[in-house]
């Protein structure tokens, strides 16, 4: 179990601390919701956490199945709903993978990504547009 401490810093900014490591993350409310947008917003973290989680799970599959992945990165964007309540309505995620990967390896990668705990924790109303780009 992980524990965190979250402190309000004023001006719609928070500081989150991972208590086991003392690593801190700052969040700001986004400009479109009364904030200054100086850092990740909480909903930015949700979208980027999805990408990070998927890449991590693919990394586990790489290790387990000895996949020839040389490099991975992702681009992610989120769309907020225009209708109340304010929420994420869509996450667009593209995972770029470099390596010599056959059809079986790609199937393992794509199945692994869909088992990501963040993906499985998101509300089913959030539309996830996921693509894989192999080079």
Residue pairs with C-beta under 8 A, 6 or more apart in sequence:
2 18
2 19
2 20
3 19
3 20
4 16
4 17
4 18
4 19
5 16
5 17
5 19
6 14
6 15
6 16
6 17
7 14
7 15
7 17
8 14
9 15
9 26
11 28
11 35
11 36
12 28
12 29
12 34
12 35
12 36
13 26
13 27
13 28
13 29
13 35
13 36
13 38
13 39
14 26
14 27
14 42
15 24
15 25
15 26
16 24
16 25
16 26
16 27
17 23
17 24
18 24
18 25
25 40
25 45
26 38
26 39
26 40
27 39
27 40
27 41
27 42
27 44
27 45
28 35
28 36
28 37
28 38
28 39
28 40
28 41
29 35
29 36
29 37
29 41
30 37
30 41
30 43
30 44
31 37
32 80
33 41
33 86
35 41
40 48
43 78
43 80
43 88
44 78
46 78
46 88
46 91
46 118
46 122
47 76
47 77
47 78
47 88
47 91
47 93
48 76
49 118
50 76
50 91
50 93
50 116
50 118
50 119
50 122
50 128
51 74
51 75
51 76
51 93
51 95
52 74
52 118
53 116
53 117
53 118
53 119
54 74
54 93
54 95
54 113
54 116
54 118
54 119
54 130
55 72
55 73
55 74
55 95
56 116
57 112
57 113
57 115
57 116
58 69
58 72
58 95
58 97
58 109
58 112
58 113
59 69
59 72
60 112
61 67
61 108
61 109
61 112
62 69
65 105
65 108
67 99
67 101
67 105
67 108
67 109
68 99
68 100
68 101
68 105
69 97
69 98
69 99
69 101
69 109
70 98
70 99
71 96
71 97
71 98
71 99
72 95
72 96
72 97
72 98
73 95
73 96
74 93
74 94
74 95
74 96
75 93
75 94
75 96
76 91
76 92
76 93
76 94
77 91
77 92
78 88
78 90
78 91
78 92
79 88
79 89
79 90
79 91
79 92
80 86
80 87
80 88
80 89
81 87
81 88
81 89
87 123
87 126
88 126
89 125
89 126
89 127
90 126
90 127
90 128
90 129
91 122
91 126
91 127
91 128
91 129
92 129
93 128
93 129
93 130
93 131
94 130
94 131
94 132
94 133
95 113
95 130
95 131
95 132
95 133
96 133
96 135
97 109
97 132
97 133
97 134
97 135
98 134
98 135
99 134
101 109
101 134
106 132
106 134
109 132
110 132
113 119
113 130
113 132
119 128
122 128
